[in-house]
Amino acid sequence: MTPDPLLAFRGEFPILERCTYLVSNSLGAMPRSVPDRLAEYVDLWAERGVRAWADAWWKMPLGVGDEIAPLIGARAGEVAMMPNVSNAQATVLSALDYSAPRDTIVMTELDFPSVRYVYDHLAPRLGARVVVVKSDDGIGIDADRLCAAIDERTRLVAISHVLFRSAFIVDVAKVAAHARRMGALVSLDAFHSVGVIPVDVRAIGADFLTGGVLKWLCGGPGGSFLWASPEMSERHAPTLTGWLAHARPFAFEPEMDYATGAARWLGGTPGIPALYAASEGPRIVRKAGIEAIRAKSVRQTSRLMELAAARGYRVSAPAAVERRGGTVAFDVPHGAEVSQELLARDVVIDYRPGAGIRVAPHFYTTDAEVDRVVGEVDEILRTGAWERHRNTARVVT
Ligand SMILES: Cc1ncc(COP(=O)(O)O)c(C=O)c1O
């Protein structure tokens, strides 16, 4: 066996010494350098007080965005940090005009609920209707069916790049090419792609892309991002806005005059502590190399699927590697209880009713850890160790 060079990064993540960490689809492992970065924030605040803004803090929403940019094929100055993806997508939604005949937004039934809530509830107030494309199997979304829903009435296609429930990779390049032919714009929710599969906004042909650092980018909560193409930043500005989107925020002018570039997508005062933590993970991911991360992810998810299939478990991850993201869910008997027992044994996974045990290896995962999770499930079922969680098993997040 050739040694796995990505395992050299294990030392960057202290939690890997203490448990089998297979839940980077929910919260990526914390880089060892984060406490120092947070201490830097605290020290600056303590010692410099309000001058910390000018020293460092005002620059951070775009400075941290520059750390993300290479991971999505964007250029420096094109990515703005946002508080969360729901807010970032709402910001995109607020920027467009929905007067007839361009009054339609196309989404899918497998987009993340939080993003759907934003569109379902805000879009009608802006004069738009939302058309939701169905899935045949609850796992994937057929790109042709999605294309068929995009027509001359479509203003925006707001869809996930990788579906959160099944890790299905939507053929977004095909959808974006069709959207362009129809004169529609595309806003991608790339939460489950950036950091685990290569993403190139220009190759895809997206107009907007949002994501967050807390999962595959190991950047912690509170660091989400919005990329808008330079053309979008020139032609559109959000109505969901704030003073940092102003060209001269410190002039405190009563009338809005939007900044150019990514800054115009910002809102009010940013959550600075989160931004200190946010860039550490992306830096390591860039160093590890996204192509190598993807190749390893394909190998380890294939291994998991083989092990689960050999035991007859129902697997809800795409069989085709080109459609499969980083997570494999498989349904075992007494899944909720088995998950509790796995957690008790320091095998950190999560569980979703209907999908089963979700396992998300990342670049720092060993092959032995992949084998371990399935081996532990075997043992838990064989010995009946799951039974002690019979009345206490809950859905874990
Ligand atoms: C695909 C996808 N979009 C959006 C979100 C939620 O975004 P936020 O909480 O940053 O609004 C998640 C969270 O898991 C997600 O998986």
The ligand as a Tripos MOL2 file, in Angstrom:
@<TRIPOS>MOLECULE
LIG
   16    16     1     0     0
SMALL
NO_CHARGES

@<TRIPOS>ATOM
      1 C1        -26.7020   22.6030    1.9440 C.3       1 LIG1
      2 C2        -26.8930   23.4500    3.1390 C.ar      1 LIG1
      3 N1        -27.3070   24.7160    3.0090 N.ar      1 LIG1
      4 C3        -27.4930   25.5280    4.0710 C.ar      1 LIG1
      5 C4        -27.2770   25.0650    5.3550 C.ar      1 LIG1
      6 C5        -27.5460   25.9470    6.5330 C.3       1 LIG1
      7 O1        -26.9420   27.1320    6.3920 O.3       1 LIG1
      8 P1        -26.8780   28.2230    7.5430 P.3       1 LIG1
      9 O2        -27.1590   27.5750    8.8500 O.co2     1 LIG1
     10 O3        -25.4940   28.7630    7.4280 O.co2     1 LIG1
     11 O4        -27.9160   29.2240    7.1900 O.co2     1 LIG1
     12 C6        -26.8250   23.7650    5.5520 C.ar      1 LIG1
     13 C7        -26.5460   23.3020    6.9230 C.2       1 LIG1
     14 O5        -26.3200   22.1820    7.2180 O.2       1 LIG1
     15 C8        -26.6570   22.9390    4.4220 C.ar      1 LIG1
     16 O6        -26.2640   21.6630    4.5660 O.3       1 LIG1
@<TRIPOS>BOND
     1     1     2 1
     2     2     3 ar
     3     2    15 ar
     4     3     4 ar
     5     4     5 ar
     6     5     6 1
     7     5    12 ar
     8     6     7 1
     9     7     8 1
    10     8     9 2
    11     8    10 1
    12     8    11 1
    13    12    13 1
    14    12    15 ar
    15    13    14 2
    16    15    16 1
@<TRIPOS>SUBSTRUCTURE
     1 LIG1         1 GROUP 0 **** ****
